[in-house]
Amino acid sequence: MSDPRPVSGPRRDETPAGLDAPGSPVRRAALAISLAVIVLHWAWQLVAQRHGPRLPAEFSALVIRIAIQKTATLAAIVVLLRLRGDGPGAVGLRREAWAARLGLGLAIGLAMFVVFNVALDSVLNSVFPRHAASGPGVMAFFRSPRNLVAWLPIGIFGGGLVEELERIFVLTRFEAWLGRPGLVLGVVASSAMFGYGHLYQGVGTALGTALAGVAFSLLYLRRRSALEPVGAHAMSDVLAMLAATAIAR
């Protein structure tokens, strides 16, 4: 399938892989800052989540924490993009055929939920059984269907939009740094950290989540459009939250 974009060279917000605006020390410095922020964030994640997330006693406190974290992440991406002179197109946000790409992403998200959350998760957790939780887990916050009023926006905004823009930001920064090898490194590293963030749910779930991260990365790279992985991730999260609420009851 051909790309509908005109082949007239890169736009202002798109830099060819591995070619970082020759003679532009500002852009090179901005790229270095972005890479440093990514690595520092991963280091913090490795330390902070080594024993799993610390859940507050109240659901409202959890919602506020997630909202702050996701808003801060989105703000950091915007600032780092602007620092380098990039626009939204640098992370795959474009208007071309947006409805078709978003709709396709939603359909793919349905398939991914079945493959990863249902089939693969069951297989992996039979191979790597989950340990009994030492305290109340996140499932306790799914017992009340009223909590879906907060969970669903979290899945759509926090999971679908912010996490996929974060993933694409990582991929494009590593690609601008090292070209194609950097892109491969970005896919592997970001997917591994995506899985690590779910390690508290068991090794099987962490492995399945890491594989889902690879799938989301490839979905972006298919057309360099953020809308497909955003739609897919949002749909997958919404279905997972509805299923969790049904199970927790």
Secondary structure by P-SEA (a helix, b strand, c coil): ccccccccccccccccccccccccaaaaaaaaaaaaaaaaaaaaaaaaacccccccccaaaaaaaaaaaaaaaaaaaaaaaaaaccccccccccccaaaaaaaaaaaaaaaaaaacccaaaaaaaaacccccccccccccccccccccaaaaaaaacccccaaaaaaaaaaaaaaaaccaaaaaaaaaaaaaaaaaaaccccaaaaaaaaaaaaaaaaaaaccccaaaaaaaaaaaaaaaaaaaaaaac
